[in-house]
Amino acid sequence: MHAPHAQQVDPVGTWRHSPDATWTITAMGEGNYQAQEAGLGNASGVAHFTASGLFHIDYVTRDGTIAGIYEVRFARDGRSATGNVRELTGPRRTGTTSWARVVATPPPPPQPAPPPPQPAPTAYIDPTGTWRHSPEATWTITPVGGGRYQAQETGLGNAAGPAYFTQSGTFRIEYLTRDRTISGVYEVRFSPDGRTAAGSVQELTGPRRSGGTNWTRVVATPPAQPVYFDPTGTWRHHPQATWTITRAADGRFYAQETGLGNAAGPAYFTQAGTFRIDYVTRDRTISGYYEVRFSPDGRSATGTVQELNGPKRSGPTNWSR
């Protein structure tokens, strides 16, 4: 959780930072924000106010080739901002950035276009639930509001990403594998009875494979997670670092590290009852996961930490509330 700064303005809304691109900022709660770029690299990421009052975005482009940061200071009237942009991967360009507010609040996401008169409106079934798309893997789809969804793969690359219906009625997942080596898209059309779907998959980075995909519904709604108690709060996992766990309105958890790599990422209870954080450090050089089991009194936790790239270190971890 990020402490509010005395001089901060409300950043929610749309900001033009280039003649051809804007950032749309939405609040996630507890001082955290989601940033979505329209134009240029169509990047996205998480944002927060720093202790010095700067607004900081950690972003990655849609094709996964460039990660970087924007850091700006808002004018007192809340209509503009100036600062710097720096790429941490790819060409590693740096420069200044100037923002101008376009819309006070982000527009609602577009609703799917009405289906054409000839076919039945099969594209707009409720996709929520679990779908088998490979003998070794499934996609679990959960709604996040505003006509948008979150997709989590179990098996294969254990990918995740946002999902939505396109204007043509197909269902699209923009995914990134857990180890962040491959990004791509799934695009399928559901059958009239809502039990199957067929379409294509395309890798945008890595091997750049493509092919057909066939889905079969497994579970009508995602299984409930075995949350044994509320993990929200701050946990010390290192003499110089803590994890702060917050819960969004839809029940999902978010983890923010203070100290060490200042990592962040989504968190959740597994079917086995462990609590898992899929993290990436602020400088985007290391990703990995923490997986712990809480004590019955909810005051401590023990488990393991595993880096998936970089030094690829692993070891035990002990938490105290």
Steps between C-alpha positions, in 0.01 A plus 500: 500500500635841406451788740320802345716804439386834637514673162373222275211563263255232390670343194195304389407580141663520158824688432654581161875441516565492122320629190415136430454350846326533837520341845172407673537470878251306713502455877562150643470599868750547782694765305568277197392568142475320165647679194396412141658665196305552177741546209881466465585167673151453653680443828343425837615476859453601861548849643533674836610825662855494637592644839627814321161555331595374152252284308685181394389251231676164454399396147552230239392532135225274368749290297719455810816634333549819704460568873563834666378775731324833476544741793318834499394777737148640460430871485303640796191553285505131400490578128856414396813313606868494404779254563712226347464170316765229499509162324653222711511243215508520119653819352537645857402852389449781749340843476254747640121468494220756522141403577172685448173382652247394237216342696431547872394138542568205269217425257312176555636211292320451169218249503511217244341593172159345433537166322430494128143405411586163346676314784365471853673724758721216618809716561347663803449199723645520848859370462554478877631160604773252407572391141729217390706612200767228515521152652742651754355848551190709574402867497297633796305816415378739771313831451669818626218746417420730212464215251861388545650178634820352644634173357728261695655194339575184699761288325724563194645850553270587793421821313269780610353817357195715429215371283204660323246465220604672176265703283472200266378278787814293555645453848864612523766431765822704497734281701850487644657176628597483867873513414430802273678345200196473271208736439217446255125488437223242503189591299199267498130500415261319735245246379127583534461269802798658682674167553783527246706757313732493200755746364871569479807565715793721394829558686625858462840439661721194552460216245209692335297184443139513382218252452144402574349462845190314624345556841260287706325636810608316813350699788213747467651731760851511648539295820508696822847556639559350849566828680543402864542852637559853377869540398475877445754707686878529516731201542874511567677244285855639528685724750492778237171427320125447541204388286177703525193302389183683393166367379312646200123537491468178298679300771836466327825585682792722402848492655746793524852456636680779686877448491724250312372507138180699580314228314124484437246260357170314538451258790254218562424187700574178311275195503750343743442785745838674455521875437692589182641831372604521131738795508724712282757745640453872442789507247341201317826300511376214720167319517407211726261384767458465875288211629426475871264329741362706788509380859164420667514822707560713189811666643770334291560308179771274358575384148730551203610771258609422141644737239388405146759712318815696583715321762222235537562476876270301728468442871272497805306804619357583843237770555377673815194728511 
